[in-house]
Every structure is written in C-alpha cells, then in structure tokens.
Amino acid sequence: MPAVVRGAIVASVLAFTLAAAAQQPAAQGDAAQRAQTLFNNGRAALDRGDIAGACSMLSESLALVKRPSTLYNLAQCEAKQGKLRSAAEHMKGALDTLEPGDPRVPLARAQLAELDQQLPRLALQLAPGTPAGCVVLVDDVQLEAASIGTQMTLDPGEHRLVVRVPGREEAATVVKLAPGDRRSVTLATGAPLPTTSSSPPPAAAAPPERASNTKRTLGWVIGGVGAAGLVAGGVTGMMALGKKNEMEDNCAGACNDAARDAADSGRTLALLSTVSFAVGLAGVGVGSYLLLTSPSKEPASPSVAIAPTTLPRGAGLSIQGSF
C-alpha cells in the first residue's frame, strides 16, 4: 500500500474517532450510551489487533445507532478480515451519511476508492447451446438471470460455481480470486442423465397359493362326495334290508307280485349301497390326502349332498353340490 494511502488511513481513523468522541455528550438514551460504549471498546480492540472482537462490537454498535464513525471503523475492520465487499458497502454508507461540507468526506471517499480498486470482480457466461431453465449458483446463492454476463463483486478467496440444468448432471467448479482480480468464466453444463427404460414391466407372477388353494378345494369337494357316499351307502343299505323283510312277508307259502317287486328293489338298493360305500371310501381317502398335503389357508367350503330317490323301476341316488 502506498505511503500516501497509509497516511490517509491513519489520519482518517483519527478524525473519525475524534468525531465519535465529540458526539458522545449529545447522545441520548440507553441505546445511544450502549452504542458509544461498544464503539469505544471496538476501537480499543482494533488498536490491539483483536480484529474479530473489534468487528463484532462495532457491528453491534451500528445495529443500535447508525453513525458515520461506526460505519467507517467497521469498514476498516472488515477490510482487515478480507471482507472487502462488506467493507466497501459500509464505507459507502459512511460517505452517504456525512454532510457535504464535513471534513471527513475526502478521507471516506479516498478509502472507498481504495477498496473499490482492491475488490475482485467476476463475470459469468453460459456456454453456447446451454438449454433453457439453467440455474447458476455462486456460493450456494442463486444468481438472477439478469446478472449473467455482468460483473459482480466478490471477496478475495475461493468461490464455488454450480450450473443446474433439468435432465443433466450438476456441474460445479471452483474459482480463486485475488484482490484486484477482473475475471470472466464460461460455465459448461453437466453430462445428460441416463434415461430409464420405457419397456413395460414384466407381468406379475400368479400367486403361488392359487394352485394350492385349488388343491385344497378339490380335497373338500372329493372328501364331501366321499362322505355323502358313505351316508348314501348306509341309507340304501337300510332300504335294501327293508325290501328284504317286505319280500319275506309276501312269500308265506308262495311269493306274489309284491314279493317279486320287493326283491327287485332290494337287489337294486343293495347294489347302490355297495357302490356308494366304495365311492365314499375312495372319496374320503383322496379328499383327506389332498387336504393334508395343501396349505392351511381355508377357501370357501363347497357343499355336496347325495340323497336316495325313487325311480319308476326301483331306487336311485341324486347328487347336488356347490363349488
């Protein structure tokens, strides 16, 4: 820094400090007194090299009472921290709050010019063919579309630049700026995202229990038929015995027509009883096997009914069921 500028800085700091001290008796209220105390302590911290503490106290003082001296000293403190952007804003604020004839105006103007010269500037450009809907972020803050292509002020140091485009990967780059830099960066977009297959999804496999449910249903049906067959066999057997007794009653000495009819019906009923018992035993056996080898999930129970019936020339069986 030139010797003339350093001398101006020392003189300006002294001038703004003395001006702040002169304003102290005129301050009114607890807030003003608190602001003045913070200002004095901040200046003392700045003199002994406690930059962070000084900036904190000066910023707190400014929040209570806005004074040119506080703005100026806070700008000096932030410049030492490398926060040139904030320092320039506060120095401009100090210059704007001073009266035109104030002797501190030339000092504040010189400091603002020095900060403006040291403040890095960056212009961002989009690569040719960048799709619409592009979003640019600088240090995680979205940049307005109107700011693309214009110079922006940033603090010295590293800054992360991100480009987001729908359907493409995020493209990020880091740029490092030194005090006084004037840079222009062209931002490229990321690679296209992989497209997903548009083929229809495979058909869902049939539930595995469907086959086993069918097996269980067949077990109930066949078992029901078998149970009904056993019942029918017992009923027709009893009816056959009844026809035998009827035949014997009509054969006292000589058999009449009623005895012959009873004998024919008895033989038919006996045959039906034998067949029913055979079907019943087979059905109960097969149905039990199917039920025992199928899962325990129970479907709707089928119903089967077998009943004896009278035919024109004998007897028969009728079977009804629901599935």
C-alpha positions in Angstrom: 0.0 0.0 0.0 1.5 3.4 -0.9 2.8 5.6 1.9 0.3 8.4 1.0 -2.6 6.0 1.3 -1.3 4.6 4.6 -1.0 8.2 6.0 -4.5 8.9 4.8 -5.8 5.9 6.6 -4.2 6.9 9.9 -5.4 10.4 9.6 -9.0 9.3 8.7 -9.2 6.8 11.5 -8.1 9.5 14.0 -10.5 12.0 12.5 -13.5 9.6 12.7 -12.6 8.5 16.2 -12.4 12.1 17.5 -15.7 12.9 15.8 -17.3 10.0 17.5 -16.0 11.1 20.9 -17.3 14.6 20.2 -20.8 13.1 19.5 -20.9 11.2 22.8 -22.3 14.0 25.1 -25.1 14.7 22.6 -26.2 11.0 22.6 -29.5 10.4 24.4 -30.9 7.3 25.9 -29.6 3.9 27.0 -29.3 2.6 23.4 -27.1 5.5 22.4 -24.9 5.1 25.5 -24.6 1.4 24.9 -23.7 2.0 21.2 -21.0 4.5 22.3 -19.5 2.0 24.8 -19.4 -0.7 22.2 -17.8 1.7 19.7 -15.1 2.7 22.2 -14.4 -1.0 23.1 -14.4 -1.9 19.4 -11.8 0.8 18.6 -9.7 -0.4 21.5 -9.8 -4.0 20.3 -8.9 -2.8 16.8 -5.9 -1.0 18.1 -4.6 -4.0 19.9 -5.1 -6.3 16.9 -8.2 -8.2 18.0 -9.8 -7.9 14.6 -12.7 -10.4 15.2 -13.7 -8.9 18.5 -13.5 -5.4 17.1 -15.7 -6.2 14.1 -18.3 -7.9 16.4 -18.5 -4.9 18.8 -18.6 -2.3 16.0 -21.3 -4.2 14.2 -23.4 -4.4 17.4 -22.9 -0.7 18.0 -24.1 0.0 14.4 -27.2 -2.0 15.0 -28.1 0.3 17.9 -27.2 3.7 16.4 -26.2 4.4 12.8 -23.2 6.8 12.9 -20.6 7.7 10.2 -17.8 7.0 12.6 -19.1 3.5 13.3 -19.6 2.7 9.6 -16.1 3.9 8.8 -14.4 2.0 11.5 -16.4 -1.2 10.8 -15.3 -0.9 7.2 -11.7 -0.6 8.2 -12.1 -3.7 10.5 -13.8 -5.8 7.7 -11.1 -4.8 5.2 -8.5 -6.4 7.6 -10.6 -9.6 7.6 -10.6 -9.7 3.8 -14.3 -9.0 3.6 -13.8 -6.3 1.0 -17.3 -6.4 -0.3 -18.9 -5.6 3.1 -16.1 -3.1 3.8 -16.9 -1.2 0.6 -20.7 -1.2 1.4 -20.1 0.2 4.9 -17.6 2.8 3.7 -20.1 3.9 1.1 -22.7 4.1 3.9 -20.3 6.3 5.9 -19.8 8.6 2.9 -23.6 8.9 2.3 -24.4 9.9 5.9 -21.8 12.7 6.1 -22.8 16.2 5.3 -21.3 17.6 2.1 -19.1 20.1 3.9 -17.8 17.6 6.6 -14.0 17.5 6.6 -14.1 13.7 6.8 -15.7 13.3 3.3 -12.4 13.4 1.4 -11.0 10.7 3.7 -14.0 8.4 3.3 -14.0 8.9 -0.5 -10.3 8.0 -0.7 -10.9 4.9 1.4 -13.9 3.9 -0.8 -11.8 4.3 -4.0 -9.0 2.1 -2.5 -11.5 -0.6 -1.5 -13.2 -0.5 -4.9 -9.8 -1.0 -6.6 -9.0 -4.0 -4.4 -12.4 -5.6 -4.7 -12.4 -8.6 -7.2 -14.9 -8.7 -10.0 -16.2 -11.8 -11.8 -18.4 -12.1 -14.9 -20.1 -15.4 -15.6 -21.0 -16.5 -19.1 -23.0 -19.6 -20.2 -21.6 -21.9 -22.8 -23.2 -21.8 -26.3 -26.2 -24.1 -26.6 -27.0 -24.1 -22.8 -30.6 -25.3 -22.5 -33.4 -23.1 -21.2 -34.1 -23.4 -17.5 -30.5 -23.2 -16.5 -29.8 -22.2 -12.8 -26.5 -20.7 -11.7 -25.4 -20.7 -8.0 -22.5 -18.7 -6.6 -21.5 -20.0 -3.1 -25.0 -21.7 -2.8 -26.8 -18.5 -3.7 -28.9 -18.5 -6.9 -27.8 -15.9 -9.4 -30.5 -13.8 -11.1 -30.8 -14.3 -14.9 -30.1 -10.6 -15.4 -26.7 -10.9 -13.6 -25.4 -13.4 -16.2 -22.7 -11.7 -18.3 -22.3 -8.7 -15.9 -19.5 -8.2 -13.5 -20.2 -9.0 -9.8 -18.1 -8.1 -6.8 -16.9 -10.9 -4.6 -14.5 -11.2 -1.7 -11.0 -12.5 -2.4 -10.6 -16.3 -2.0 -12.3 -19.4 -3.4 -15.9 -19.4 -4.7 -17.9 -22.4 -5.8 -19.9 -22.0 -9.0 -22.7 -24.5 -9.8 -24.7 -25.0 -13.0 -28.0 -26.9 -12.8 -30.0 -27.9 -16.0 -33.0 -30.2 -16.0 -32.1 -33.6 -17.3 -28.4 -33.1 -16.8 -25.9 -33.7 -14.0 -24.9 -30.8 -11.8 -21.7 -29.1 -13.0 -19.5 -27.5 -10.3 -16.3 -25.6 -10.5 -14.2 -23.5 -8.0 -12.6 -20.2 -8.9 -10.0 -18.5 -6.7 -9.9 -14.7 -6.8 -7.1 -12.4 -5.6 -7.5 -8.8 -4.6 -8.0 -6.6 -7.6 -8.8 -9.5 -10.0 -11.0 -8.9 -13.0 -12.1 -12.3 -14.3 -14.6 -13.9 -16.8 -15.6 -17.5 -16.6 -17.6 -19.5 -19.1 -19.8 -22.2 -17.4 -20.4 -25.5 -19.0 -23.3 -27.8 -18.2 -23.1 -31.3 -16.9 -23.5 -34.6 -18.8 -27.0 -35.8 -19.7 -28.6 -38.0 -17.1 -29.0 -41.7 -18.1 -32.5 -42.4 -19.5 -34.7 -45.0 -17.9 -36.0 -47.9 -20.0 -39.5 -47.4 -21.3 -40.3 -51.1 -21.8 -43.4 -52.3 -19.8 -42.7 -54.1 -16.5 -42.9 -57.9 -16.6 -46.3 -59.4 -15.8 -46.7 -60.2 -12.2 -46.4 -63.9 -11.4 -49.5 -65.7 -10.3 -49.8 -66.0 -6.5 -48.1 -69.3 -5.5 -51.0 -70.2 -3.2 -53.5 -70.3 -6.1 -52.5 -73.8 -7.1 -52.5 -74.9 -3.5 -55.9 -73.3 -3.0 -57.3 -75.3 -5.9 -55.8 -78.5 -4.4 -57.5 -77.8 -1.1 -60.8 -77.0 -2.8 -60.6 -80.3 -4.7 -59.9 -82.0 -1.4 -63.0 -80.6 0.2 -65.1 -81.5 -2.9 -63.9 -85.1 -3.2 -64.0 -85.6 0.5 -67.5 -84.2 0.6 -68.5 -86.6 -2.2 -66.9 -89.4 -0.3 -68.7 -88.6 3.0 -72.0 -88.3 1.1 -71.3 -91.6 -0.5 -70.9 -93.3 2.9 -74.1 -91.7 4.1 -75.9 -92.8 0.9 -74.5 -96.3 1.3 -75.9 -96.6 4.8 -79.3 -95.3 3.8 -79.6 -97.6 0.7 -78.4 -100.5 2.8 -81.2 -99.9 5.3 -83.7 -99.6 2.5 -82.4 -102.9 1.0 -83.0 -104.6 4.3 -86.5 -103.2 4.4 -87.2 -104.6 1.0 -85.9 -108.0 2.1 -88.3 -108.0 5.0 -91.2 -106.9 2.7 -90.3 -109.8 0.3 -90.3 -112.3 3.1 -93.7 -111.1 4.3 -95.2 -111.7 0.9 -93.7 -115.1 0.4 -95.7 -117.1 3.0 -96.1 -120.3 1.1 -95.9 -118.8 -2.4 -94.4 -115.4 -3.5 -96.8 -112.9 -5.0 -96.1 -110.0 -7.3 -95.4 -107.7 -4.3 -92.7 -110.1 -3.2 -91.1 -110.1 -6.6 -91.2 -106.3 -6.8 -89.7 -106.0 -3.3 -86.9 -108.5 -4.3 -86.1 -106.5 -7.4 -85.9 -103.2 -5.5 -83.9 -104.8 -2.7 -81.3 -106.1 -5.2 -81.1 -102.6 -6.8 -80.7 -100.9 -3.4 -78.1 -103.4 -2.3 -76.1 -102.7 -5.4 -76.4 -98.9 -4.8 -75.3 -99.4 -1.2 -72.3 -101.3 -2.3 -71.3 -98.7 -4.9 -72.0 -95.8 -2.5 -69.8 -97.3 0.1 -67.0 -97.9 -2.4 -67.3 -94.3 -3.8 -67.5 -92.9 -0.2 -64.4 -94.7 1.0 -62.4 -93.7 -2.1 -63.6 -90.1 -1.9 -62.8 -89.7 1.8 -59.4 -91.2 1.3 -58.5 -89.0 -1.7 -60.0 -85.9 -0.1 -58.1 -86.4 3.1 -54.8 -86.8 1.2 -55.4 -83.5 -0.7 -56.4 -81.6 2.5 -53.4 -82.9 4.4 -50.9 -82.0 1.7 -52.2 -78.5 1.0 -51.5 -75.2 3.0 -53.8 -74.4 5.8 -55.4 -71.3 4.2 -59.0 -72.1 4.0 -61.0 -71.3 0.9 -64.8 -71.1 0.7 -66.2 -74.5 1.7 -68.0 -76.3 -1.1 -71.2 -78.3 -0.3 -72.2 -81.7 -1.7 -75.5 -83.5 -1.0 -76.4 -87.1 -2.0 -79.9 -88.4 -1.4 -81.8 -91.6 -2.4 -84.6 -91.2 -4.8 -87.3 -93.5 -6.2 -87.2 -94.4 -9.9 -90.0 -96.0 -12.0 -88.4 -99.4 -11.7 -86.5 -99.3 -8.5 -84.4 -96.8 -6.5 -81.5 -94.4 -7.3 -79.3 -91.6 -5.9 -79.4 -87.8 -6.6 -76.3 -85.7 -6.2 -76.3 -81.9 -5.7 -73.4 -79.6 -4.9 -72.0 -76.0 -5.0 -68.3 -75.1 -5.6 
